[in-house]
Amino acid sequence: MNGLVGTFTTVLNMSITASYAAAVVLIIRLLLRRAPRVYSYALWSVVLLRMVTPVTLVSGFSLLSLLNAGQSDSGRLEYIPQDIDMMKRPEIATGIRLIDRTVNSSLPGAILTHSANPLQIIMALACAVWISGVVILLLHGLLAYWRTANKIRTATLIGENVYETDQIASPFAFGLLRPKIYVPVGLSQSELRYITEHERAHIRRKDHWIKPIAYLALIVHWFNPLLWISYGRMSKDMEMACDESVLKSLGVDNRQGYSQSLLSLASGHSWARGGPLAFGENHVASRIKHIVRFRAPSPRGLALSFLVVLIAVAGLAVNPGAQAAEPLSAPRSPKMVEGYPIQELLRYKTPYVGAAGNVGNLIQRMPRPEGLTGGIMELHTVAPPYGATFHYKPEAGFTGVIQIEERNAVFFRNAAILFSLIGNVDTIHAYIEGAGGETYTVARSQVEEAFDGDVRKYADDESSLAAYIVQVQAYELKAP
């Protein structure tokens, strides 16, 4: 489940970025209301990019630099930290202070007496709901697609790539690899002319690919109402851009006949499931008004519209530059202390032994006794005392003699350091596989007695952990 929760967190971050991009596009779209709709339609490409791409290029030109949002070292926007369910004080940074304060004040903090962080449970449940929504909407879309395909099986060819059937009420283009135009029976020649020109414009622009892809992206972000609104506006711009293409092709003198055909063949369907590209799909009233008012734009207006779209897409497609690193003069602790990479160990520090990813990364970065290699890991989180068992097995090809005292000293040092890094672990076991097996156990009480109380205080920063590791390394383990 940890991997799915990580994916869900990534989707949440992508969805927030896509929301910012959509908000900007909706504003710019108002400024371009007199420009050809193909420009507004082109703007939505950057929203789709943000919905499907977790990582983009980094540039100081990014319009998103205006946000005081969270950011990873690589420049990737990270409003919700990947390890938020493991943080002692979980916080988000969306760039909107009111939202951040409200959400952060309600997020549950770590409770070291529990085997799992309360936020872990919340994130796991939210992830389950998200996956359920994705599955339901995907099945709904596939069912709608199958029903449409079933209706047009008996359609009859009446022209070049145009098919007629009595099973539909409104014409549409259907198909991905070989899209075809389907029309209801009883159309006049003029209606057929307008319809085919409109649907062929969709096919030329590859809208029969774009709309299903946009719908699949929307399924992933189904919880985001702003992206549903954006999908509806994108569909409207798509249809109006095709209407303009038809008028340019047939001439503006045909606007009355084209509007009448659109009105008489209006389907009344929203096709919010990524269905066929219908001639009278939706927004009929606004489309007819747009057709009636349509005028060929001036070259100056076209150039200005193109420039606005270019700047907006370029500025929203890239992330701000990564935050500046610490000054070179800042004091830094050594990266390795007595064989322990302290910076990496602090990176995977966790309040909970149930955080399998963090615990696994910690033990992988610790020394192993000579002649042994690491194996599986068991976490005991059902009830106190909480513990962890790390399996070891003889290293293949090792011909030396394993010194029991040296082996146990390594196990003890690793356990002592793990007790400082894992907040609620009570016992740590090292199990050596082989004939009969052998277990070496270290209890937190044993370590705290040896090192003057609660050792978790030593993992507050790099300097404290480095000093503690030196102290552990110098400790003389008494023979049992």
Secondary structure as UniProt FT lines:
FT   HELIX           2..31
FT   TURN            32..34
FT   HELIX           37..52
FT   TURN            60..61
FT   HELIX           63..66
FT   TURN            73..74
FT   TURN            82..83
FT   HELIX           84..86
FT   HELIX           97..106
FT   TURN            112..113
FT   HELIX           118..151
FT   TURN            152..154
FT   STRAND          156..159
FT   TURN            160..161
FT   STRAND          162..165
FT   TURN            166..167
FT   STRAND          172..174
FT   STRAND          180..184
FT   TURN            185..186
FT   HELIX           189..204
FT   TURN            205..206
FT   HELIX           207..220
FT   TURN            221..223
FT   HELIX           225..250
FT   HELIX           252..254
FT   HELIX           255..264
FT   TURN            272..274
FT   STRAND          277..278
FT   TURN            279..280
FT   HELIX           284..293
FT   HELIX           299..317
FT   TURN            328..329
FT   STRAND          336..337
FT   TURN            338..339
FT   STRAND          340..341
FT   HELIX           342..347
FT   TURN            353..354
FT   HELIX           356..364
FT   TURN            370..371
FT   STRAND          372..380
FT   STRAND          387..394
FT   TURN            396..397
FT   HELIX           404..421
FT   TURN            423..424
FT   STRAND          427..432
FT   STRAND          438..443
FT   HELIX           444..450
FT   TURN            451..452
FT   HELIX           455..459
FT   HELIX           462..474
//
